[in-house]
Amino acid sequence: MGRTRHSTLLGLFLIATAGTAVAQQPQPLKVVAPGAGLKQVSKQFAFSEGPAVNKKGDIYFTDQPNDKIWKYDTKGRLFLFMDKTGRSNGLYFDAKGNLISCADEKDELWSISPDKKVTVLLSNFEGKRLNGPNDLWIDPKGGIYFTDPYYQRDYWDRKQPDIPGQNVYYLAKGGKQPVIVDDSIVKPNGIVGTPDGRYLYVADLQAGKTYRYKINTNGSLTDREMFAPQGSDGMTLDNEGNLYITGNGVTVYDTHGKKLGNIPVPANWTGNVCFGGKARNILFITASESIYTLQMNVRGVE
């Protein structure tokens, strides 16, 4: 969930036929509903990020440079939910309906209640300021996995990190201090786990790789394997176990790591993605200044 800009190759594939360039549309992805196309909901944001879905299917997302959280409900209505959000980036709902936020103004984890009451869950690691909590996933036990890359912010009063390395952490439910579960990723970013709590996916955006781990009963991680030769900003999973990776549009991999295809998005950078709607069959995409929706054949599991 960084704010890096990358150019995106979009549109038509050109195939040389008898000396003539013929435009051919890419084959449709089986996960996308037949005939469905991207719908641009709005393009009023500085940089849209961090979508999370509540139990009703409403989606909350951030406009991090403008320090706002927005709500897109199941009726297709867009509302400003909260201003002054601690520069919230990644979001995720806990079991009680609180919105857990990576608030990197002061590099904290927040819990935001439905009536906007803020509780700071985490403000440091062993007395040192975190790099900048970026993305998170909550396991079935209520523990929080989060990534902590360093992206220099213009609103910070520091020019270098307090903690060496850019780590992946686990904060047990009710815990006061997290533990490092991986310290070998160059720049961890997107993170998501399977609903049964067995596997965790973490993207290394700088190295251009996404890893899958087995989750142990104590929250530690083992058996790391490279799942996809591609990094990601934000990520999500569907009910068939397919992984959705962002950056240059949305790229879909099946549960075995086979690339199924790409959903082109007309934006310089596609930051994040999740499923919403009452049936969880609407893919919600945050893409720079815009947000998009796409009708799907599959459902989300977050």
Long-range contacts (C-beta under 8 A, 24 or more apart in sequence): 1-49, 1-50, 1-89, 1-90, 1-102, 1-134, 1-135, 1-189, 1-190, 1-233, 1-234, 1-271, 1-272, 2-134, 2-149, 2-151, 2-187, 2-189, 2-205, 2-233, 3-47, 3-64, 3-65, 3-151, 3-271, 4-151, 4-205, 4-269, 5-268, 5-269, 5-288, 6-247, 6-248, 6-268, 6-269, 7-268, 8-248, 8-249, 8-264, 8-265, 8-267, 8-268, 8-269, 8-270, 9-248, 10-249, 10-264, 10-265, 10-266, 11-264, 26-261, 26-262, 26-264, 27-261, 29-252, 29-260, 29-261, 29-263, 30-260, 30-297, 31-238, 31-240, 31-242, 31-252, 31-260, 31-296, 31-297, 31-298, 32-263, 32-294, 32-295, 32-296, 32-297, 33-281, 33-295, 33-296, 33-297, 34-297, 36-294, 36-295, 36-296, 37-294, 38-263, 38-265, 38-266, 38-285, 38-292, 38-293, 38-294, 39-292, 39-293, 39-294, 40-290, 40-291, 40-292, 41-72, 41-76, 41-78, 41-290, 41-291, 41-292, 41-293, 42-78, 42-290, 42-291, 43-289, 43-290, 43-291, 44-289, 45-70, 45-288, 45-289, 45-290, 45-291, 46-289, 47-271, 47-288, 47-289, 48-271, 48-272, 48-286, 48-287, 48-288, 48-289, 48-290, 48-291, 49-89, 49-90, 49-234, 49-271, 49-272, 49-286, 50-88, 50-89, 50-90, 50-91, 50-101, 50-102, 50-135, 50-234, 50-272, 50-286, 51-91, 51-234, 51-272, 51-273, 51-274, 51-276, 51-284, 51-286, 52-91, 52-92, 52-93, 52-99, 52-274, 52-302, 53-93, 53-274, 53-275, 53-276, 53-280, 53-284, 53-300, 53-302, 54-93, 54-97, 55-93, 55-97, 56-278, 57-276, 57-277, 57-278, 57-279, 57-280, 58-276, 59-274, 59-276, 59-284, 60-91, 60-93, 60-99, 61-91, 61-272, 61-284, 61-286, 61-291, 62-88, 62-89, 62-90, 62-91, 64-88, 64-89, 67-105, 69-99, 69-101, 69-112, 72-276, 72-284, 72-291, 74-276, 74-277, 74-278, 81-116, 82-112, 82-116, 85-112, 86-110, 86-118, 87-153, 87-155, 89-132, 89-133, 89-134, 89-135, 90-133, 90-134, 90-135, 90-136, 90-146, 90-234, 90-272, 91-136, 92-136, 92-137, 92-138, 92-144, 92-302, 93-138, 94-138, 94-142, 95-138, 95-142, 100-136, 100-138, 100-144, 102-132, 102-133, 102-134, 102-135, 102-136, 102-146, 103-133, 104-132, 104-133, 104-134, 104-153, 105-155, 107-131, 107-132, 107-133, 108-133, 109-133, 109-136, 109-144, 109-146, 109-171, 121-171, 122-171, 122-177, 122-178, 125-163, 125-169, 125-177, 125-178, 126-177, 128-162, 128-163, 129-158, 129-162, 129-163, 130-162, 130-163, 131-161, 131-162, 131-163, 131-166, 134-188, 134-189, 135-189, 135-190, 135-191, 135-234, 136-191, 137-191, 137-192, 137-193, 137-200, 139-193, 139-197, 139-215, 139-219, 140-195, 140-196, 140-197, 141-172, 141-173, 141-197, 141-219, 142-173, 142-174, 143-170, 143-171, 143-172, 143-173, 143-175, 143-219, 144-170, 144-171, 144-178, 145-169, 145-170, 145-181, 145-191, 145-193, 145-200, 146-171, 146-178, 146-191, 147-188, 147-189, 147-190, 147-191, 147-202, 148-188, 149-187, 149-188, 149-189, 149-205, 150-187, 168-202, 168-221, 170-219, 170-220, 172-219, 179-219, 179-220, 181-219, 181-220, 181-221, 182-213, 182-221, 182-224, 185-211, 189-231, 189-232, 189-233, 189-234, 190-231, 190-232, 190-233, 190-234, 190-235, 190-245, 190-246, 190-272, 191-235, 192-235, 192-236, 192-237, 192-243, 192-302, 194-237, 194-241, 194-301, 195-237, 195-301, 195-302, 201-227, 201-235, 201-237, 201-243, 203-231, 203-232, 203-233, 203-235, 203-245, 204-231, 205-231, 205-232, 205-233, 205-247, 206-231, 207-231, 210-235, 210-243, 210-245, 212-257, 227-253, 227-257, 228-253, 228-257, 228-259, 233-269, 233-270, 233-271, 233-272, 234-271, 234-272, 234-273, 234-274, 234-286, 235-272, 235-273, 236-273, 236-274, 236-275, 236-300, 236-302, 237-300, 237-301, 237-302, 238-275, 238-296, 238-298, 238-299, 238-300, 238-301, 239-298, 239-299, 239-300, 239-301, 240-298, 242-298, 244-273, 244-283, 246-270, 246-271, 246-272, 246-273, 246-285, 250-283, 250-285, 263-294, 265-292, 274-300, 274-302, 275-299, 275-300, 275-301, 275-302, 276-300
